[in-house]
Amino acid sequence: MKARFLHATGELKKRVKELERLLSPCRLCPRECGADRLAGETGQCGAGPNVAISGYGPHFGEETPLVGRGGSGTIFFAFCSLRCVFCQNWEISRGEDMYEVTSDELVEIMLELQRRGCENINLVTPTHYVPQIVAAVDAACARGLDIPLVYNSSGYERLETLRLLDGIIDIYLPDVKYADEEIARRYSRISNYPQTAKAALKEMQRQVGDLVLDSRGVAVRGLLIRHLVMPGGIAGTAELMRFIAQEVSPNAWINIMDQYYPAYLAYRYSEIARRITPEEYKAALAAARRASRGFRLL
């Protein structure tokens, strides 16, 4: 866990101050909505000044390198900078299922997950709470936190925020959604998604490199990319796989996910109001293999 070194040198406290400046006005994510969250305003994502979560605990449904024997120590943060019409966790992303926690409580959650034998601390949708999270990591390191930190996000990340996480995050876990800007705007209500996510992937790779496993097969560092296959190929899987192979890493670890189902508001869009077919999933896997024989597909 590299954050322990930054804690020991006092660098984490400096990073917290720099990150807090991005809260007033808020510029943590690429929306740069400008809400004065430290003064109590709510950002476009829905988050205010205090951290809100929907729950936490060992998670055994994540990718095998993250789970190990003890499970991934998952903390589900409320709200999200995207507004995906098919969100499978919309109660969390829209703040329907949440409760606020103090900084001290967040520290205790991290330490409890470590005590319970979790392999890592898995921060799910953390972008809009990065300053508070880093402050909690600093305090938790002082009390013995030493398992890897996983940054589990939508891939919609601002480079300035990511660069302030350099040396803090051990494992990046972005879910890269779309290759086409208009598709992203239609289904996730976001502009500039493809170029933003591609730049974020390159920065994540620069910081942590390809995924590295220990002798037990558990991830300790690196980039693990998720991609959700969508009906009709609208996610642009082939284009994204070519980009990853050519500009991120030809040896990337990628989870090509087949669990799409029409949740939340997807029923309003006839073209995505169905599950994917076996043929669509096989085509996505074939596109990844064509892009690079070095990909590690999960």
C-alpha positions in Angstrom: 0.0 0.0 0.0 1.9 3.1 -1.3 -0.3 5.5 0.6 1.5 4.5 3.8 4.7 6.1 2.5 2.9 9.3 1.6 1.3 9.3 5.1 4.7 8.9 6.8 6.2 11.9 4.8 3.2 14.2 5.4 2.4 14.2 1.7 -1.2 12.9 2.2 -2.1 16.0 4.3 -0.8 18.2 1.5 -2.9 16.3 -1.1 -6.0 16.7 1.1 -5.6 20.5 1.1 -5.2 20.5 -2.7 -8.2 18.3 -3.2 -10.3 20.4 -0.8 -9.7 23.4 -3.0 -11.5 21.5 -5.8 -14.6 21.4 -3.6 -15.3 25.2 -3.5 -16.2 25.6 -6.3 -16.5 21.9 -7.1 -14.3 20.8 -9.9 -13.6 17.2 -8.8 -15.2 15.6 -11.8 -15.3 16.7 -15.5 -18.7 18.3 -15.0 -17.0 21.1 -13.0 -20.4 22.2 -11.8 -19.0 24.8 -9.5 -21.2 24.1 -6.5 -19.7 25.4 -3.2 -20.0 22.1 -1.5 -18.0 23.2 1.6 -20.6 25.8 2.2 -23.4 23.2 2.0 -24.3 23.4 -1.7 -25.2 20.3 -3.6 -23.3 19.4 -6.8 -24.9 18.2 -10.0 -24.0 14.7 -8.9 -26.2 15.1 -5.9 -23.5 15.1 -3.3 -23.1 17.8 -0.6 -20.4 18.5 1.9 -20.7 15.3 3.9 -19.8 11.7 2.8 -22.9 9.5 2.2 -22.8 5.8 1.7 -25.3 3.0 1.2 -23.4 0.3 3.0 -20.1 -1.6 3.2 -18.7 -5.1 3.7 -16.8 -7.9 2.2 -17.8 -8.5 -1.4 -17.3 -11.8 -3.1 -18.9 -10.9 -6.4 -16.0 -8.8 -7.7 -13.3 -10.0 -10.1 -11.4 -13.0 -8.8 -8.1 -11.1 -8.4 -9.9 -8.6 -6.1 -11.7 -11.2 -4.0 -9.1 -13.6 -2.9 -10.1 -15.5 0.3 -11.3 -12.5 2.4 -13.4 -10.7 -0.2 -13.1 -7.2 -1.5 -13.7 -4.6 1.3 -16.4 -2.6 -0.5 -17.7 0.8 0.4 -20.6 1.9 -1.7 -20.7 5.7 -2.0 -24.0 7.5 -2.7 -24.6 9.6 -5.9 -22.8 9.6 -9.2 -21.6 12.1 -11.8 -23.3 10.0 -14.6 -27.0 9.6 -15.0 -27.2 6.3 -16.8 -30.8 5.5 -17.7 -30.0 1.7 -17.3 -28.3 2.0 -13.9 -28.5 -1.2 -12.0 -27.8 0.5 -8.7 -30.0 3.6 -9.3 -31.2 3.7 -5.6 -27.5 4.4 -4.7 -26.5 6.6 -7.6 -29.6 8.8 -7.2 -29.3 9.0 -3.4 -32.5 7.0 -2.6 -30.5 4.5 -0.4 -27.9 6.4 1.7 -26.8 7.6 5.1 -24.2 10.1 6.0 -21.0 9.2 7.8 -18.4 11.3 9.5 -14.7 11.3 8.7 -14.1 9.3 11.9 -16.7 6.8 10.9 -15.2 6.4 7.5 -11.9 5.6 9.1 -13.5 3.0 11.3 -15.1 1.4 8.3 -11.8 1.0 6.5 -10.1 -0.5 9.6 -13.1 -2.8 10.3 -12.9 -4.2 6.7 -9.2 -4.8 7.2 -9.8 -6.6 10.5 -12.4 -8.8 8.9 -9.8 -10.1 6.5 -10.7 -8.2 3.3 -8.0 -8.1 0.6 -8.5 -4.4 -0.2 -10.6 -1.3 0.4 -12.8 -1.0 -2.7 -14.1 2.5 -3.1 -17.2 2.3 -5.3 -18.1 5.6 -7.1 -15.7 7.7 -5.1 -15.0 10.6 -7.3 -17.2 13.2 -5.7 -15.8 12.4 -2.2 -12.1 12.1 -3.0 -10.9 14.8 -0.5 -12.8 13.3 2.3 -11.6 9.8 1.4 -8.0 10.8 1.2 -8.3 12.5 4.6 -9.8 9.2 6.0 -7.0 7.2 4.4 -4.4 9.4 6.1 -6.0 8.9 9.5 -6.5 5.2 8.9 -2.8 4.7 7.9 -1.8 6.2 11.3 -3.8 3.4 12.9 -2.4 0.6 10.7 -4.3 0.5 7.5 -2.0 -1.4 5.0 -4.2 -3.2 2.4 -4.5 -1.9 -1.2 -6.9 0.8 -2.2 -9.1 0.2 -5.2 -10.6 3.1 -7.1 -13.8 1.7 -8.6 -15.3 4.3 -11.0 -17.2 5.0 -14.2 -14.1 6.1 -16.0 -15.5 9.7 -16.1 -12.6 11.3 -14.3 -10.9 14.7 -14.3 -7.2 14.5 -14.9 -6.3 17.0 -12.2 -8.1 14.9 -9.6 -6.5 11.7 -10.8 -3.0 13.2 -10.7 -3.6 14.2 -7.0 -4.3 10.5 -6.4 -0.9 9.4 -7.8 0.8 7.2 -5.3 -2.4 6.8 -3.2 -4.4 4.5 -5.2 -3.0 1.0 -5.7 -5.6 -0.5 -8.1 -7.7 1.4 -10.6 -11.0 -0.3 -11.6 -12.7 1.9 -14.3 -15.9 0.8 -16.1 -15.3 2.1 -19.6 -18.8 2.6 -21.1 -18.9 4.1 -24.5 -16.9 4.9 -27.7 -19.4 7.4 -29.1 -20.2 10.8 -27.6 -23.8 10.9 -28.8 -24.5 7.5 -27.3 -23.0 8.6 -24.0 -25.2 11.7 -24.0 -28.3 9.8 -24.8 -27.9 7.0 -22.2 -25.8 8.6 -19.5 -26.7 12.3 -19.8 -23.0 13.3 -20.1 -20.9 15.2 -22.7 -17.3 14.4 -23.7 -17.4 10.9 -22.2 -15.2 9.0 -24.7 -12.3 11.5 -24.8 -12.5 12.0 -21.0 -12.5 8.3 -20.2 -9.7 7.6 -22.7 -7.5 10.3 -21.1 -8.4 8.9 -17.7 -7.4 5.4 -18.7 -4.0 6.5 -19.9 -3.4 8.4 -16.7 -4.4 5.4 -14.6 -2.1 3.2 -16.6 0.8 5.7 -16.2 0.3 5.6 -12.4 0.0 1.9 -11.7 0.7 -0.1 -14.9 -0.7 -3.5 -15.7 -2.3 -5.5 -13.0 0.2 -7.3 -10.7 -0.9 -10.3 -8.6 0.8 -11.7 -5.5 1.7 -15.4 -4.9 -1.9 -16.1 -4.0 -3.3 -14.6 -7.2 -4.6 -11.5 -5.5 -4.2 -8.1 -7.0 -1.8 -5.8 -5.3 -1.4 -3.0 -7.9 -2.3 -2.0 -11.4 -5.2 -1.3 -13.8 -8.2 -3.6 -14.3 -10.6 -2.4 -16.9 -14.3 -3.2 -17.0 -16.6 -2.9 -20.0 -20.3 -3.6 -20.1 -21.6 -5.2 -23.3 -24.8 -3.5 -24.4 -27.6 -4.4 -26.8 -27.0 -3.8 -30.5 -23.3 -3.1 -29.9 -24.1 0.5 -28.9 -21.2 0.7 -26.4 -18.7 0.5 -29.3 -16.8 -2.4 -27.8 -14.5 -3.0 -30.8 -13.4 0.6 -31.0 -12.7 0.7 -27.2 -10.7 -2.5 -27.4 -8.5 -1.1 -30.2 -7.9 2.0 -28.2 -6.9 0.1 -25.1 -4.5 -2.1 -27.1 -2.9 0.7 -28.9 -2.8 3.5 -26.4 -3.2 2.0 -22.9 -1.6 -1.5 -22.9 -1.7 -4.5 -25.2 -1.5 -6.6 -22.0 -4.4 -5.0 -20.1 -6.6 -7.0 -17.8 -10.2 -6.6 -19.0 -13.5 -7.8 -17.7 -15.9 -8.0 -20.6 -19.2 -8.0 -18.7 -22.4 -9.8 -19.8 -24.7 -8.8 -17.0 -26.6 -6.0 -18.7 -30.3 -6.0 -18.1 -32.9 -3.2 -18.6 -33.0 -1.6 -15.1 -34.2 1.8 -13.9 -35.4 3.8 -17.0 -34.2 1.6 -19.7 -37.7 0.5 -20.5 -38.3 3.9 -22.1 -35.7 3.1 -24.8 -36.8 0.2 -27.0 -33.3 -0.4 -28.3 -31.9 -1.2 -24.9 -35.0 -2.6 -23.2 -33.7 -6.2 -23.4 -30.8 -8.3 -22.3 -27.9 -8.9 -24.6 -27.8 -12.1 -26.7 -25.2 -14.8 -26.5 -24.1 -13.8 -30.0 -23.5 -10.2 -28.9 -21.4 -11.3 -26.0 -19.3 -13.6 -28.1 -18.8 -10.8 -30.7 -17.5 -8.5 -27.9 -15.1 -11.2 -26.7 -13.9 -11.7 -30.3 -13.4 -8.0 -30.7 -11.2 -7.9 -27.6 -9.1 -10.9 -28.9 -8.7 -9.2 -32.3 -7.5 -6.0 -30.7 -4.7 -7.8 -28.7 -3.7 -11.4 -28.1 -2.0 -10.1 -24.9 -5.2 -9.0 -23.2 -6.1 -10.9 -20.0 -9.8 -11.4 -20.3 -11.8 -12.2 -17.2 
